[in-house]
Amino acid sequence: MTLAPGLRSQLLIMVEMEDTAKRIGSGDVPVLATPRLLALAEAATVRAVEQHLAPGETSVGTRVELEHLAASPLGAHVQITVELTEVDGRRLVFAFTAHDKRTVVGRGTIERIVVDRTEFLARSRRRLG
């Protein structure tokens, strides 16, 4: 594992109907849904570290703090930027911001843990049995 603070990643989207609170069910308006904003931020964290993990490793989300500060209507371009700010053993802490042309629309932190993919899936299956 070659993870160090400073790793960054960005995603740029144009808000489409599939991204909206109305479609996802988290509200009844056609603006970027908070759960979709979170999913995009998490995807950016995965992208930031995927090339730095050992074979067989992945990361899983464990904690999120999110402020959704402004609405992004259909057609708005939203850029999500994440930065790895802390590495504590297998624990990774990211800061993220999301902004459109004019303003910050969201920000927060995401924590992930690096795990062995096979062991993680085996443990999750045992919990059902």
N, C-alpha and C positions, 0 to 999 in steps of 0.2 A: 504494500500500500504506500503510495507516494502522495499523500494528501497533506496540504499545508494551507493555512489561511491565505486568502488572496485569489483562490480559484474563482472564476466568474463564468457566468453563462447568461445569455439573453434569448428571449422569445419575442417575436412580434406577431400580433394577430390583428385581424380586422373583425370586429364584433359582427357575428352573423346570428340569425334566428336561433341556431342550435346552442349558442352561448348565453342566451338570455334567461333571466329569472322566470319569465313566462313559460318558456319551453322546459326548463329544468324543474320547475315547480317550487322554487324558493321565493316566489312572488308572482305578481300578475302584470308586470310591466316589461316591455321589450328593451331592457338594458342589460349590460354584462352582469351575470349572476355572481354573487359572492362565492358559491361553491365552485364555479368555473374559474374564477380568479385564483382561488386556492389551488385547484388542479393544475393550472398553468404554472404557478409558482413552484409547485412540487415537481412538475416535469422539468423545469429549468434546473432545479437542484440535482435531479438525476443526471441530466445532461452534463452538468459541471464536473461531476466526479466519475462518470462511467469509465473513462479511459485511464483512471488512476487507481482502480481497484484491481486486486489480484484475481486471477481466473477462479471462477466459482463463487466470487463474492458479489453481493448486491447491497443496496441500502434500503432501509424501510423507515417510513415516517413514524415519529413517536410523540411529537409535540408541535403545536402551531399557535402563533399569536398573529392575528390579522386585523387590520383596520381597513375597512372599505370606505374611502373618504369622499368619492364623487362618482356619479353615474356616468357610464359610457354607453351612448346610444348605438343603435345599429349603424354600421358603417365606420364607426370610430376605430382608429388604429391605436392599439395599446401595446406598449413595450414593457415586458417584465424582465428585470435585471436581478440576478441573485449573486451574492458573494459569500464564499465560505469565510466565516469570521473566527471560528474556533474549532480546534481539533483536540478532543480530550479522549485519548485511546480510540475506541470505536465510535464515540459520539461526535457528531458533526453538527455545527450550528451555522445556519445561513441567515443573512439579512436579505430582504428583498424589497424592491419598490416596483410599482407599476405606474406608468404615466402615459398620458396622451400628449397631443401637441401643446396643450396649455397648462396642465396641472398634474400633480401626483394624485392618482386615483386610488392607490392602495399601498400599504406597506406592512411589514411585519417580520417575524422570524419563524424559521422552520428548523426543527431538530430531526436528525436522522441517525440511525445506528447502522453500522456496517455489520453484515451477517454473512455466514456461509449459506448460500441459497438452498442447497440440498438439506442441510440440517434444519434450517428455518421451516421449510415446507414439511419435513417429517414431523417436527414438533407441532405444527398447526394441524396436521392430520390426526395426531395422537389426541389432541384436545377434543376431537369429535367422537373418538372411540370409547 
